[in-house]
Amino acid sequence: KLSGGKWLRSNIWRTDLPLVDGLIVNQGPNYALAKRLQHWRAIIAYSKGVPVSTNIAPSTATISVVRATTFKWAYGGIPYFKPYEIFDQE
């Protein structure tokens, strides 16, 4: 591993459904809570027999995101990894 496991850790777990924790610490606690609330609501609905899905939209280069240097660098490199792309803020 590039960082010896210090920075990059697997975020995939296997249960009866594959789960991915796609949160990034740099996104902050408010973002994390908002995303968790969406998923918790979906889990509750699923437990009651309701079919559910959650949206995972492509990343968007908003001003608040690219203010962080690491995101700015990462987003700048995305064009080299086709077919991934970053949407610009309208």
N, C-alpha and C positions, 0 to 999 in steps of 0.2 A: 504494500500500500504506500502511496506517495507520502502520506503524513504519518505513517506508522499507526494509523487508527486514532490519532489525536483529533483530527478535524473531520475526516470523512468516515462515516459509519454507515453501514447498511440500514436502510429505513424500510425494509420489506419484511413482513412477518407472514407466516403461513398459519391460517386457522381453517375453519370450514370455508372461509372466503379470503382471498388474498387482500391484505391491507397494506397501504403505503402511507407513511407519515411524511408528507411533503412540505412540512413547515421548515422555514429557515429562520434561525435565531435573529438575523438582521431585520426581519420583517416586523419585529416588535410584538409586545403582548396584546395590544388591541386587535391587530390583525389575526393573531393566533386564536384569541377568544372568539372573534367573529366566525372564523372558519370552523372551529370546534362546535360552536352552537349550531351551525348548519348541519354538521354531521351527526350531532347528538339528536337533533330533531328527526333526521332520516333514520337513525337507529331505532328510535322509539316507534316511528311509523312502521318500520320493517317488522319489529317485534309484534305488531298488531295485525300483521298479514298484508300490509299495504305495499305494493311494489314501489320501490324508490330508486332514485339515482341522484348523484350530485354532479354539478357542473365543474369541470376543470377547464378553464379557458386559457388560451395562450397568454403568455406574459405580456404586459404592456409597459412601455417605457414612460411612466409618469414622472413628473418632476420630483416627487418625493422618493421614488425608487432610485432614479439615477443620481440622486444627491449622494447616496452611499457609494464610495469609490469601488468597492468590490462588485456591486451590481452593475455599475457603469462599465467596468472592464468586462464582466461576464456577458452583458448584453451586447457589447461591442464585438465580441468574438462569435456570437451565435450565427452570423451569416456563413461562417466556415463549416457549420454542421448542418448541412441540408438534410431533411426538409424543414428543420426547425426555423422559426422566425419570431421576431418580437414585434408587436404592434406598437405604433406610435399613438400618443395621446391626441385626441381630436381637439 
